[in-house]
Amino acid sequence: MMTGDHALGLALYEQALAQARAVGGEGILLLILSDFAGWLLELGDIARARVLLVEALGLAPRHRGQWLVGVTLIGLALANALENAPETAARQLGAVERMRIQMGLAIPPPYQSRIDRAAALASRALEPEAYDAAYEVGRTDPSAVIALELDRPGTETAGLSSTQGARLGLSRREREVLTLMTDGRSDREIATTLYISPRTASSHVSAILRKLEANTRAAAVARAVRLGLC
């Protein structure tokens, strides 16, 4: 893609995506989805890029590599800037910058190019004060930016039966927490993964135990497995 052979590059991304799905490695799948989407955005295929970014975002809360969420947010910021949603793009760019600083990361040139393009489009569409304010909102609280995207219609967390979960009264967030519980995550690890406070994570766990009529986390996980929730 970087040398301009887009036909070969797109074919190789399709092949890599199929292989990642077959293997089942969520981290590499998330990265391929986000990076593939970024190139599609550069080629003007916004609709396909959004489909891939929504899939990536659904995987992000379950993965320990939190920096991968930043890769997805870069793509979403560019998509929103291209589709005349500059305030949303600015918030997402602010969140990316905060995550970059917190994790001490250097951003590779292709990603930085997408950040620069999104920033240029968004800043041209907004008054400087409005752009700075939206950017600061994202930089101050990346978790809120991510949570907003996860709550948009059509964004589902992979690996959990939403239909069965809904029948038991589990919210989308509780289904995400339950999925992490089945992976053996502690309340603190769940909080870190989902960008929520440990207290909020504990509240979700308590609600899940109540709704699944379980006295312990192990019993809740066992029942969830029996019911095919995960």
N, C-alpha and C positions, 0 to 999 in steps of 0.2 A: 504493500500500500504506500509506503513512504517513497518508493522509487517511481511511483506512478503507474504500476501495472495493476490497475484496479480490478480487472477481470480475474486475474490469478489470485489477487489478494482476497477478494470476496469468496472465491471458490474455496480457498484454504481456510477462511474463517468458518464457512459452512461445515467443512469437514471437521475442523477442530471442535465446533459446537456439538456436532453429532457424536463425536468420540467422547467428549466430556460428559454428555448426558448418558451415554452407554456405560461409562465407568462409574458414574455416580459421585464424582468428587465435587462437592459443592463450592469449595474455594476457587478451583480453577474454572468451574462453570460460571461462577459469578464474575470472575475477571474477564473471561472471554465474552460473555454477554455485554458487559459494560464497554469493553474496548471495541467490539464489533459495532455496537450502537454508535460509538463516537465517530467511527469512520463513515457509517451510513449517514450520520448528520452532516459530515463534511461533504458528502456526495449529494445531499439534498433529499434523502429518503427519510423524512422525519417520522412518517407513520410506522414504518418497520422498526426504526430505532426506538420509538416509544414502547412498542411491544416487548422488545428485548430488555429495555430498562425497567419496565414493570416486573418482568420475570426476575431480573436481578435483584430488585428491591425486595421482592418476596422472599428471596433466599438470605438477604443480608442480616436480618435479626438473629438467625440461627448460627451464624458463622463467627468464629473467634477472631478472625482477622478483620478487625473493625476498620482498618484503613481502606478495605475494599468498598465500604459504604461510600467513602469519599470519591472513589472512581465512578460509582453510579451517580452520585450527586453532580459531578462535573458534566456528565452526559445530560442529566435532567436540566441543569442550568442552561446549557447551550440550546436544548430543545425548547425550553420556555422563552429564552431570548429570541429565538427564531420565530416563535409563534405568538409574539407580542404579549408576553407575560413578564415584563421586565422586573417588577417588584419581586415576584417569586424567584426569578433567576438571581437577582441580587442577594436575596436571603440565602439561597443555596450556595452561592459563591462565598458569602461570609462564613457559612458553616464549614465549607471545605478549607478555608484559610485557618480557622480555629483548630480543626482536626490536624492539619499539616503541622502547625506549631506544637500542639500537644504531643504528637507522635514523633516529632523531629524528622520529618520526611522531606526528601528532595523530590520535586515533581518532574517526571521525564518530559522531554520536549513535546511529544504529541499531546499529552494532557495539558501542558501549559499553554499550548496553542489554542486549545478549546476553551480554556479559562479566559484567555485574553480576548478571544472572539466574543464569548458570552458577555464579558464585562463591557466591551466596546459597544455592543448592540444595546445592552440594558442601560448603560449610562447615557447613550444618545437619546433613548426613549423617555428618560426621566429627568426631572430637574436634579441638579447636583445634591441638594439637600434630601430629596426623596430617595435617591440612590444610596446615599451614605446612611440614611436611617434604616433602610431595608437591609443593607449589608451588615450593619451593626447588630440588628436583631438576630441574624443568622450567626454572626460571629460570637455573640453573647450566649446563645443557647442552641447549639447544633441539634441537640436531642429533640427540641420542639419542631425544628425543620423536618427532621427525619420522621417523627411521629405524624406530622401533617401529611406527608407523602404516603405513609403506610395506611392512613385512614381514608385515602381517596378511593372511590369505587373502582373495583377491578384489580386492586392490589391485594392478593391473598398470599399468606405465608405458605410455602411449599411444605408438604409432608404431613398435613393434618386434615382430616375430613371435616370440612366446615359445616356440611349438612348435619352430620351426627352431632357435632359439637353444639350447633345451634339448638337442636332438639333438647339438649340437656341444659340449655340456658347459658352456655358458655359464650362470652363475648369474643370478638376477634382477638383482642389482646390476651384474654385468658387462654385461648387456644395456642397462641404463640408461647406463653409461659409453660403450658402443659407439654408442648413439644420439647422445650428445653429441660423440663423436669425429667422427661424420659431419657434424656442424654446424661442424667446424673448431675446437672448443674445445681449449685447452691443458690440461695436467694441473692447473694451478692454477685455471683457470676451471671445470674439472670438479669439483674439490674444493669450490670455493665454492658451486656450484650444488647439489651433493648433500650439503652439510654434512658433508664428511669432510676428513681432512687431505690435503695434497698428496702425502705419502708413500703414503698408502693409495690415492689416485687413481692414482699411478704403478704401484703393484703390480697394480691391476686392469687397467691398460693392458697391462702385461707379460703378464699371464695371457691376455688377449684375443689378443695377437699370437701367443702360443704355441698356443692352441687353434684359431686360424684359420690356423696355419702360415704366418704372414706375418713378413717381416723388418722392415717399416716400418709406421708408422701409415697411410700412404697405401695400402699394399698391403692392410692389414687392412680398411680402409674399402671399397676396391674389391671385395674378395671378399665382404664383407657385402652390398654392393649387388647383386652377381651372384647371391647365394644368396637374395635377397629378404628379408634380415633387417631392412632398414630402407628 
